[in-house]
Amino acid sequence: MKAFWIPAIIFLAMIIAVLAGGGCRSKTGGTASKAKAGTIASEGEVWTGWNQYQIPDYTEEGQEIRYGYELIANTSYYLGPKGTVAALTNGMNCQNCHLKGGTVPFGNNFGKVFATYPLYRARNNGIQDIYERVNDCFQRSLNGEKLDTASREMQAIYAYIKWVGDGVPKGKVFAGTSIMKLPFMNRAADPRRGQSVYQVKCVSCHGADGNGAPNPEGTGYLYPPLWGNHSFNDGAGLFRLGSMAGFIKNNMPLGTTYRDPQLTDEEAWDIAAYINSHARPLFDQHEDWKILSKKPLDAPYGPYIDSFSQEQHKYGPYGPIAIAQAAAKSRVETIK
């Protein structure tokens, strides 16, 4: 009889070992392998965030994280023009730019935020913490007002961003946590070419007028407006052509991923030019980019450290600007 007990004992021991090994459980079980789930499996692999179904909302901390996710995904419901908490923003959701709650590779995600902030940001001429960075988005991308740092809502957004970045070592930036930089074209991006592609690839969601598609409740948008009074203002990061083109290439039209793009680089540049050629709300940027040598070459407003026109800085071609700026920066370093 003992011979029959031995396999059973071994099997039982294996089960106990699995249950005891916290790193084998998912985040929904309260413990997670930070080397894999929610971050990356190995060095060099593209980062993918936790999804909303893994939020441990059976705990008090998890409920705060859940509320943070809801604020990111449905910002307008809580903080839009008809917000149930306050009327602070233009009707867009954070998730319109930070896809799927800020978890999508190359989708303007939150994968490096908690690991890298506080962070020096040249646009703001100093060190920003996460609260200041969130309010930057509220004022620029949501064309709204600042959210009170001490509010329940800001604390929940902070908790969610921290949770999404769980397992990313402090100071570490993994692949996929920035908008992809597309190669420069040898020509300027062309809004007219972009319009032709937009009419085929983008109109069904964002409309011919770029006003997007409101949700049935009228509290926000199923698909966000890309220009006009209800879109992001001209101080937002996506008003820079390189950022918009990289975002479009890896995420648009609906269903696109960085592994399976549906547009060429040139099409992405041209659509970006078409979108950013339209009028949108204005933001006071006179305090931005005080150190001109740190100002991106696709910043659509001067002054600049070179002699190229504002038109070329907005649409390109960017190769000549890059060469000129590199030479100017080299001269400054030599003088130092």
Secondary structure, DSSP 8 states (H G I E B T S, - for coil): -HHHHHHHHHHHHHHHHHHH-GGGS-GGGT---TTSTTS-SSTTS------GGG--TTSHHHHHHHHHHHHHHTHHHHHSTT-SS---S-S--GGGTSHHHHTSTTSS-STTHHHH-SEEEGGGTEEE-HHHHHHHHHHTTT------TTSHHHHHHHHHHHHHTTT--TT---TTSS-------SS---HHHHHHHHHHHTHHHH-TTS--EE-TTSSSEEE--SSSTTS--TTSGGGSHHHHHHHHHHH-STT-BTTB--S-HHHHHHHHHHHHTS-------TTS-SSGGGS-TT-SS---SS---HHHHHH---HHHHHHHHHHHHHHHHH-
